[in-house]
Amino acid sequence: MRCLTGLSIAVLFLAALPVSAQQILPDSIAGWTNGDVAAEPALPQPVLNEYGLVSSVFGQYTRGSESLNAGLYTMKDPSGAYGLYSYLRTPDMARANFTDHSSISRERALVLAGDLVLDVQGKDIAKFEPQLRALVAAIQPRAHEGVLPMLGQYLPQKSMIERTDHYVLGPQTLNQLFPGGIGESLGFRSGAEAELAHYRLLGRDATLLVVSFPTDQIAMRQIAELQKNFNVNGASQASGVPQLFAKRSARLLAIVSGATSQTEADTLLDQVQMETELTWNEPTFQFKEPSIEMMIEGSIIGAGTICMFALIAGLSFGGLRLIVKRVAPGKVFDRNSHLQVLQLGLGSKAINSDDFYGYSAPAGTGNPVDKDLPERVALRLFR
């Protein structure tokens, strides 16, 4: 009986999963209702797995005879979502303003929102912009934001064909986008990531691939394996083997396909920003030594400021002391009972604090003279 109960709960839980996933797509948007489940686009499953697909849901929004097919892909992180977005985007899709990364063509719209990728297809889809904005606003609260890949910053912008850049996380995807079948030789299992784009190189189409490895040692090992298995920088003279040109710097490896010579490939490789910098987390700055005139001027101003501060402080303290002595004589400053002076025993006269200020105490109130004081002090000092 317990086994049947547990099995029933498991079945109910598994049956509820599609329902909860379906809730990511709203039931209606701007008067359009989500009715029939749309057919799933034919995307290669290995590609989806390399980008880290968690789940996908599809729906069809209709209003009268008009319809929009929406697909929503949930990835394991924003990097994988960015990669899938770049894989699905085609050169004919212009930049849109639904989010920071969104594009649109005549019959398709793509939107990246955190770890979610929204793919909407329909006829003359640009005229349904209010519906698209409502759909994006509905899914954005369910998105998990994060840092997107920065590998694209190493790709030069000169001569790049717009919207041909793709972020790659696995060999199957790379083999579809980059010629030569080198995906298995780039160490994606070791944590490599890649970015590629197409360029117009002397009137021909060339593809530039930039690969980032976790360490310099892995980068050295992978380029050695690449040179062993493929014709890299003229290493192999076999006919029919695709010719590749590569350049490595620290953890980065740049590869060009489509060039006919090393000189031609270098016109593209030399534009790759291969510099690597080691910085602290704290902000840094460059120190520039000031001129001698500025240093002399600063010294004079600094010295004058210090002298002015000392003069003002001295006058302030002296004035305060005089005022207090006039208002409360003998109560704050120059109190005889609290004055202690070290005597060297050179004379027999006792020290009176009133002697320091030019006036004497009234008769009968002075301290008595101790004639034996020098001898007693000397005994204490040299005992």
Phi, psi and omega in degrees: 000318179296323180295320179293322180294315178297321179294322179295319179295318180296319179296317179296322179294315179294325179290334181279344182300312179298328180294316180294324178292323181296335182291345177296320174276128182293157179289334180207152177220118175048044178090355177264139182251143178269103184252268184290150176280125182286156178291139181286130178299149182278084176256139180300126181297322176300324178295315179299321180293321180293327177277352175087051178292130176260312179199163177216148180218145185226143179212163180235120179263130184230150171210104185068234180269356182267150181209152175227128178263122184244133173236135181236122181252126175258120182256169184287337178201166180299331179296315177296323178294320177297321178296316178295321177300315180291330178290320182283334182289138179245160184299337182278359182268114180282161179293136177246173183239032175287316173219184179297328178236097179207150182212160185210145173232195183293324186233015182206147175224135178239137181223131174255125178224096181064239178264015180247143174235120181257127180237111183242132181232141180182167182280132182049056189291340182297332181284352179257035182300318178301320179293321178295319179294322178295322179291318178297318179296332181284328183267339184301322178297340180270355183276147175252112183282159179188180181283131179270157180300143180249011183295334180296344180290343178278346180282129177291147181271338181292130177070006178287137174281124187301140175060034172249005179279140182221138176263130190236138180234009182199163184291325182295318178294318181296320181294336176282330187257337184237130183287156174108343179064043184264008187302319183287348182259010184252002172071040177295331178291343178266008177100017180285153173222153187219157175219135180224161178203160178260146183225156171265106184247104181053044177083358179243161178274127177231150181244129178251128180241129176243124183243135178247130180250156181297325182222164176296324182295320178294322179297317178296319181293320183288323178290329175294318178293323179295318179292333180285326186261344185224167179275089183251123180055039177073021181291331181242136180257010181292139180282148179084355179271127180302137182266128179239151178233129188230156178212130181243143173216110181056243184268000184254141177229125178249134183228135179243132173239138179110352177274151182262347180207165178296321180297318179294320179292326181295334177298337177261319181295325181291346179272348182289131180280090186266359184295140174241135184237143175254118183228157172277169176289333180288150177294142181249163179212158178259125182273131178241121183293130180289164179287163181296324178296318180293323179294317179295316180297319179295323179295317180296314180296320179295315179296318179297321178296317179296317179296318179297319179295317179296320180296314181295318180295319179295315178296321180295314182292317179297317178297319179296322180295317179295319180295316181294321179294326179285323182283318182229077182293132176074005182255332180248306179253157173058043177275122186299323185287344182250003182272125178237125182231133177283124181257136182268356179078026181273347179212171183260358183278132176289148181277132178239128183297335180292338180296337183284345186240013170079018174219158184245157180285158179301156182299142177087351183250356182289163179285139179292148181277128178258105184290336182268006184297316181301319181294319182291323179292319180297320178298322180291323183287323186251015181288000000 
